[in-house]
Amino acid sequence: MPKTDTPEYRKHVYDLVRRIPKGRIMTYGQIAIVLGEGYTPRTVGYVMRNANVDNVPWQRVINSKGGCSTGRILAPHDIQQQLLEAEGVEFNERGFCRVEEYRWEPR
């Protein structure tokens, strides 16, 4: 089982996230499934919380309901949704996108 606090663990997550095309999303759980044993939605979220915004499109990783996870940051609280909307992802009035429409499946 990989250790979640290692550079190698984070690299696997970031490498996959970098492959998500503009206008598409993956969920934390989906990433955990693709990466396999030792990865969970929670640990993927932990890794993404520390992503370097300059080279990892962190905004393309959302929760399984289609919602953004930046509501608890200070400013602006809806930055993730704004970034995704700029890429063409549409959200409803409650702040959720249609996961099945925008989900990206890596080969």
N, C-alpha and C positions, 0 to 999 in steps of 0.2 A: 504494500500500500504506500503510495507516495506521500511525502510530508508536505503539508500545505504551505509551509512557510519557506520553501526553498525556491531559489531562482528558476530551477528547472520546472517545478510545478506551475509557477506563474507564466513561464515562457509558453508552455503548452496551451494555456488559456488564451494568452494574448495572441499567439500565432493563429489560433482558430478565429478569434474575434476580428483580426485584421483581414480575414478572407470574406467577411460578411459584406456583400455589395451595398452600395448606397440605396436607400429606399427599402431595405429588407431588414429583418430583425431575427434574433434568436432569443430564446428564453434561457434563464440560468439553468433550469432543469435539462433543457435540450443540450446545452453545452456539456453538462455533467455526464449525460448519457453518451454523447459522442466520444468524450475523452475517456470514459470507462472507470474501472475500479479506482477508488480513492478520491473520486470527484463527486461532490454533492452540490445541489443548488446553493446551499449556504456557503460552501467554500469558494465556489465560483463568484458569488456575490462579494465575498471578502476580498478576493483577488481584484475584482473589477473596481472596488471602492478605491483601490490604490493605483489604478491605471494611469499611465502618463498620457494626458489628453493630446499631446502632440503627435503620438504615433499609434495610438490604439483608439479606434472609433467606439468608445465605451457606450455612447448613446444608443447603439444598436442592440444592446442587451437589455431585455425588459422582463417583467415577471410573467408568469404563466397565464394571467388573466388579461394581458395586453396593456398593463399599466406601467407607468414609469416609476422609478425608485428614487427620484431626487426630491421628493416632497419635503424631506427633513433637512435639506441643506439650506443655507442662509439666503443666498441671492444669486440669480433669481431661482425661485423654487421650481419653476417649470422649464428650466433650461433643456432638459432632456427631451421633453415633448416639442419644444421649439426647434431643436436641432433635427429631430426626426421629421417634423412637418416640413422643414426646409428641404428635406430629401424626398418628399412626396408621400410620407406616411400620414394617413388621415386618422384623427381621433374623434370620438363622439363627445357629447357635452359633458360626460362624466370623466373624460380623460383616458379612455381606453381605445386601443386600436383593435382591428380584427386580426388576431394572431394567425389564423389559418390563411388569411389573404397575403400577409407580409412575411410570413416565416420563410427563412432560407434553410434549405437542407444541403449540407455539404456532401460532396460525393466521396 
